[in-house]
């Protein structure tokens, strides 16, 4: 059993890893918001580009859309029936 498998299978360790990951995400968003408040953009193309945290929200939503569309393509187009290739 590898080190990573041990970490994931233990619920206490997995909870710590999960909390650390969420804390990291919150820290990234906080740093982005702080950077935008400290150094505002001089020439935004659109008004929403001045919103604090816009880049993080946009990136997260983009990833969610990519995952949902990929799942849809996989189910609707790529997957075949179990007996597709015959017996």
Secondary structure, DSSP 8 states (H G I E B T S, - for coil): --HHHHHHHSHHHHHHHHHHHHHHHHHHHHHHHHHHHHS--SS-SSGGGGSTTHHHHHHHHHHHHHHHHHHHHIIIII---TTTT--
